[in-house]
Amino acid sequence: MLFAVAACNPAERTAADARAVRAALFEELKPVTLKNCHLRRYGGANDGGYLMCDNLVQGIQSLYSYGIDTEDNWGCELSSQLKVPVHQYDCFTEERPKCEKGYFVFHDECVGPKPETIEGRQFDTLTNQIARNHDAVSRLIVKIDVEGAEWDSLAATPDDVLDRIEQMPMELHGVDERRFLDVVRRLKTRFHLVNLHFNNHSCAADLAPMPSRAYQVLWVNKRVGVLDPDAPVPAPMSALNAPDNPTLPDCQIVR
């Protein structure tokens, strides 16, 4: 009887559910190799740098950078190279980064699952923001680093909007909620997962098999990325990845 009571303890059940989600998420996060992807790092050498398929950026008509804080080296580098605007979204910063050779369009607004105002800050959907910039039929690259708001924002984004996005470098935050797993599985129906790198700011020993609460990924739309069926899965981690904080121990995984 004591065992039965313990087994039904809500706290234990919640902990067991979280472990099961982490294990399932770990299995889903297996990067693949593309035949037509030459990886290059855009942005910072450490935090703020994102791997992308350099040879697949040509022809992109607009860039979106969600989460700015104090700089947008990623957006500046790409905008300067492609000569297209980068729409920056962040309602939590007073900074307005400059880019000598690129074109920044700053929006004092955040991304979310619906249009709303929270504590005086404006939020709107990815769909509405893209449409308002007249990019509903444009070829897009979208970078997202919004400290956890990515999950509900992506869950609310229709498939036809996701189909406009050719590459989506982003940082995901969180490892043990079922909605995280649902979003990753949905994205994998339309995108190849091409890179995975764990943020060493958030390494934790109690998240097994995940080594960190935050991790950078690169999604490449299956319309443009050609899978290499003969390459090992998961793909080896690229040497272009680097610790977000070079002064802290790293916590990458070797499968």
C-alpha positions, -999 to 999 in steps of 0.1 A, spaced: 0 0 0 28 24 9 44 17 -25 11 24 -43 7 57 -26 43 67 -34 39 57 -70 9 80 -74 26 110 -57 20 140 -81 55 153 -76 70 119 -85 47 116 -115 56 151 -127 93 143 -124 89 110 -143 70 128 -170 97 154 -173 124 127 -176 104 110 -203 100 142 -223 137 150 -220 146 115 -233 121 118 -262 134 153 -271 170 140 -270 161 113 -295 144 139 -318 174 163 -317 196 143 -341 212 165 -367 215 153 -403 239 160 -431 228 178 -463 244 172 -496 241 209 -505 250 227 -473 283 245 -467 282 256 -431 295 290 -421 292 309 -388 274 342 -389 275 367 -361 296 365 -330 326 342 -324 308 330 -292 274 340 -279 254 355 -307 269 334 -335 248 310 -355 257 283 -381 240 285 -414 242 270 -449 262 298 -466 256 285 -501 218 286 -496 214 322 -486 214 336 -521 181 349 -534 168 356 -499 145 386 -500 142 395 -463 157 387 -429 141 386 -395 160 388 -363 140 381 -331 158 390 -299 183 418 -301 195 429 -266 225 451 -274 237 439 -308 228 421 -340 261 411 -356 242 382 -373 218 405 -390 245 430 -399 267 404 -416 239 389 -436 222 422 -445 256 435 -457 262 404 -478 228 401 -493 218 438 -495 184 431 -481 167 445 -449 167 428 -416 136 433 -395 146 433 -358 121 426 -331 126 432 -294 104 450 -269 127 447 -240 157 467 -251 165 504 -256 194 496 -279 192 504 -316 222 487 -332 238 502 -362 252 485 -393 273 505 -417 268 483 -447 235 467 -439 199 479 -435 183 476 -401 146 481 -395 139 480 -358 105 472 -344 98 479 -308 77 447 -305 81 411 -295 69 379 -310 42 358 -294 13 334 -301 -13 363 -304 -15 401 -306 -15 415 -271 -1 440 -247 17 428 -216 29 453 -190 30 480 -217 49 459 -242 35 450 -276 35 414 -289 23 400 -322 25 368 -342 52 359 -367 25 357 -393 12 392 -387 47 407 -385 58 391 -418 26 402 -435 28 438 -422 63 440 -438 49 428 -471 69 396 -469 40 371 -470 54 356 -503 91 364 -498 119 340 -494 130 345 -457 156 337 -432 145 340 -396 167 340 -365 150 335 -331 165 339 -297 137 351 -274 143 333 -241 115 308 -242 89 327 -262 98 307 -293 78 277 -283 43 292 -283 52 316 -311 62 287 -334 32 266 -323 9 294 -334 26 298 -368 7 282 -397 24 258 -421 22 282 -450 42 308 -431 68 282 -421 71 272 -457 84 308 -466 113 303 -442 143 287 -459 167 287 -429 159 292 -392 189 295 -369 176 297 -333 182 291 -297 157 269 -279 151 272 -242 137 244 -221 139 206 -221 111 190 -202 77 202 -213 56 182 -237 49 213 -258 86 215 -266 86 180 -280 54 188 -300 70 219 -316 102 200 -325 84 172 -340 62 195 -361 92 215 -373 109 182 -384 80 176 -408 90 207 -428 127 213 -419 159 193 -417 177 197 -383 213 205 -395 231 216 -364 228 212 -326 250 230 -301 243 233 -263 247 267 -246 273 263 -218 257 292 -199 229 267 -189 248 234 -184 231 213 -156 238 178 -143 201 171 -135 187 173 -170 200 139 -184 202 130 -212 201 167 -221 232 185 -209 218 221 -209 185 240 -207 194 260 -238 206 249 -272 212 264 -307 198 246 -337 197 252 -375 166 243 -393 168 241 -431 136 239 -451 132 206 -469 123 225 -501 159 237 -503 180 212 -483 190 179 -499 194 151 -474 225 129 -476 211 95 -469 245 79 -467 258 102 -439 257 91 -403 229 102 -380 234 121 -359 258 142 -379 291 150 -361 292 184 -344 307 210 -367 340 225 -356 325 259 -363 305 256 -331 320 274 -301 312 279 -264 288 307 -258 309 316 -228 346 307 -235 354 311 -198 330 284 -186 333 246 -189 315 232 -220 288 205 -219 284 191 -254 274 155 -260 291 127 -279 266 100 -290 
